[in-house]
Every structure is written in structure tokens, then in C-alpha cells.
Amino acid sequence: MNGAKRLQWIDSLRITAMIMIIVIHICFKSRVIYDSEVGSAKFFLAWLLESFSFCAVNCYALITGYVMAKKRLSGDGSRFRYSRIIPLWLQVFYYSAIITVLFKIFMPHENISLIAGFTPLLSSQYWYFNAYFGMFFFIPFMNILIEKMTKKEYILLLSLLFVIFSFIPFMSLNADENDLFGTVNGHSTVWLMILYFYGAFIRLYGNDIKVKKRIWAVLYMTCSVIPALCSLFVDIQSQKAYGEFMQNTGYGGKTFLYTSPFTVTAAISLFMLFKDKEIKSRAASAIINFLAPASFSVFLIHYNDLFLSHIMKYFDFLNELNAASMTVCILLSAVIIFFVLGTVDHLRIFIFRLLKVNERSDALIEFTVRKLKGMRLR
């Protein structure tokens, strides 16, 4: 399999996963799950949309492990560059600052913090970037460990990671206690590092996994439907017991965590469904090549707190639609949002290329390394 084909299926997964993330946020901000009648078709379909999309964030961490697994600080092979974190941070800063300034101008009476907008990492504007930032610097060292392990040792490691950080927290006796081992329910550097090992394993040994695509499809659907059914059951029972909807109650809520065994299995299954998938259509390839580089920016724009609070709230009209119309509207809206924001990001891509951000980031790191070596020699 050549690099171009591999990039195509990875990029198609990136696009699909980001659309799924947008679906989650539309469901959340529109409150279609929480405001629909418990037990209704609309309520169940909303939970299904949420459930089938929930593994998308884990897919991004798997992609990182797959793509970066063979990067090295030195020696033969593809080289790991610490300088790559600089353009990524600038991308985060670019959108955080611009969105903050725009809202400050057009909504002067709102309590908008310019300091937070201009310090997205320190103010935790985006939890995923903070978690990724923390993991990034350890990638070459994780790769050394991966390289030294035998396949049998690697499988043992993955098994232990699953049991300790996914299964045991899910089965904890306190139904409301999930974060037994500091993963912050998946919103952490630790969790991204765990998923990195899974993605890297697929890169190294994925071709040895002789499981047919239809089995992965069944696994993905099963692990997506079960959380929806669990939540539906718990919500109906809480409605009967308390006379109101109790959001994410007990074990029903546990199925909707990034660390949940269902979410982990669904993410791996979806990843394997896309793995090595050939994109034969030239039109589809062109669209993927155009939109995939903007995937992360789509996240940065639509997940910004100001954007979520003041723009995504307009999706509350979904509560007025019937079940079928709501479902179609959510899916179509997610695709449109991705396409529009992805197209907008090409201005940022053009500016970064014009300013030679990648090249200058490399030069800055190399200059810094030379200076540090010079200081050490003295």
C-alpha cells in the first residue's frame, strides 16, 4: 500500500470523525436529548446519533498513534520534529484570538476575556489540544518503547491498559465514580497516550489482524447501540422514580465516556473499517484532499466556547421537528458546518504558507538546539 492511498483513507476518517463530533455538539447544544419526551422515537433517535458519533474523539487519538508510530528523533526512517508543535499552537492561537476579538467587537456588552482568548493553552480553551500538547513531547520516547517490545509483550501491554484504564473504572462499585486512575474520563494526556499505543499497534501489526470488515461493522454498531439502549433504559427509570430526566445517571452515563469499553471498542472498530479503504472516485479524492487539512480547524472554530454559546444555540429549533426531520437536519447541518468552516480555513492555510510557518518553525528549533549545544560546550 503506497503512502497516497494510506493518506486518503486516514483523511477520509478524519473528515468523518469531525462530522461526528459536530453531530455530538449539535445534539448537546440544541438539547434535543434532554428536552425530548423520554421514551419517544425522537428521544431514542437523538441518543442513537449521539451514541454512534461518540467514539470520534478516540479515533483522532488512534490516528495520531498510527501516523506517528515510526517517527524517530534520530537514525534511519522518518524523523520526529518537535518543531511541528509550533504551527499547531499558532493554528490554535489564530482561531482563539480572532474569534475572541470578533465577539468582543460585535458583542461589546458580553463578558469576554481577551486574556483567555490570547492564551488558549494556559486558559484551557480546548481540552483536546491541551491533552495532545502534553502527549506530543513524549511521542518519540513512546516509540522507543514500542520498537523494543515484542508483539507478545505489546499485546500484554494493550490488554493491561484496557483492563486498568477502561474496564475496571467502568465496573467500579460506585456507579457515579469513573475516574479511578486519573484519566479525567478521557479528557487527558494520559488517555491520549493510551490510545496512541493502540493506534501504533495497528500501524505495526494491523495486517496480521485477520478480521473481516463486516465483523468490524457489527462490532461498531453493537458498541454504539448498547450505550444508547442503556441510557434510554436509565432515563425511563429515572423518569418513573423521580418524575424528571436525570442526565447521565449511573451506569447509563458510564457508557458515554471516552474511557468506556464500548467507546474504545467502537473507535477501534470504526478505525479498522476505514483502514486501507481505497478511494476510487476522483471527485471524492479531490474533496478529501481539499477538506482534510482543515479538519482540526473545524474543531477549533465550532468548539470555541464563544461559538458554542452564541452560534450553536440556534439549533434549538430542532426541538420543534419530528423525529425523522430532526435526524436528517442534524446530519445535514453537521456536513454543512464542516464544509463551510473547512473552506474558511483555507485562508488560514494560505497565510501560513505565505509566512512559511513550518519552515520557520524548523529553523527556530534548529537555531535553539545549536545555541544550547554551544552553551554546553563552553
Phi, psi and omega in degrees: 000126181276167185297325183297316180293320180298318179295323180297313182289326176295316180294324177294326176291320177303313181296313181299315181296321180291323175297321177297321178296320177297320177302315179303314184288328175294314179300321182289309185287331179280343180063028180295330178288316188278335183259351177283155180294125182301127179093353181282165178299322179296318179297315182292319179295323178296318178295322179296317178301315179297316185291317180291340182262347194293335183281357188300320181297318177298328179299322179296322178291323176296320178300317179302313179298319181294315185286323188263000190302329185255013178284137181231151176289329181205172178090194182285160177095187183289134186268136174278132182241116176296337182296341183292343178286338182291309176300325180293317177295319178297324177296317177296313179299317182306308184283322179298315181292314182296314180297318179298313180297317180298316179292326178294323180287312187271348176227066186297338183273351178283149178276086184248126183271115176291325180298314179297319180295329182264359175229065187298327180287311183291333180262007177054049178296325182228109185299323184293320179295319178300316180294318179294318179303315179295323181286324191309316186289345180260358183304311181297331180283325173296323180293326175297315178299315180300319181293326184280336183283145169282166179299321180296317178294323180296317179297321177297316178300313180298322179296316179295318179300319180294313183294313186287316189259351180238302187290310183298314176300324179294325184265007182303145185295327176279108187297341181260001180254115185243331190266069184287330189235030169075027177270356185052042180055030177101354180265055187207162174299319181303314183292320178296324178294321178298312180293331177303317180298324178292315179297319179294323178298318179297323178297318185278322189233011183301325181290344178276349181275103185267068177241129183289154182303322182294331177291317177299322179296317179295318178299315180299313182294319180296313182285351174265325181285320183302313178300322179295317179294319179298314181294320178299315180297312181297320181294321178295318179293320179292327177296318180291319186283319187247352180076012179207164181281122179257104186296131174052052183279129170050227185291336173297318178289330181295332179291340179256059173229149179296335180272354181300141176304326179292317181293318180297313181295320179297319180295314179296319180295316179295319178301314181291332175295322181277335187306127176065014179290126181276135175260102186273333182284128178295322180297315179297319179298319180295317179296316179298314181296330180283318189267329186302317180298343182263002186304312182295324178294326176300319176297313184298324182283306189283338180267357175302136184305320181292319179295315180298318185286321190254341181251309184294341181295339181289355177280006178295348177295341180299334179294341181271351183270160174282175188301312183294315180295320178299314181299311180298318182294319179296312182295316180294320180297320180297317179295317181295315179301315180298314183295316182294310182292325177295322177291319178301323184294343180292340171293316178296318178300317179297316180296316181295322177292320180298321180275358180053051184299315181297313182296318181288331175294316177300315181296322180296315180295317179297320177297317180297317180297317179299317180296318180294320177295321178297319177296322182291322180295329179287000000 
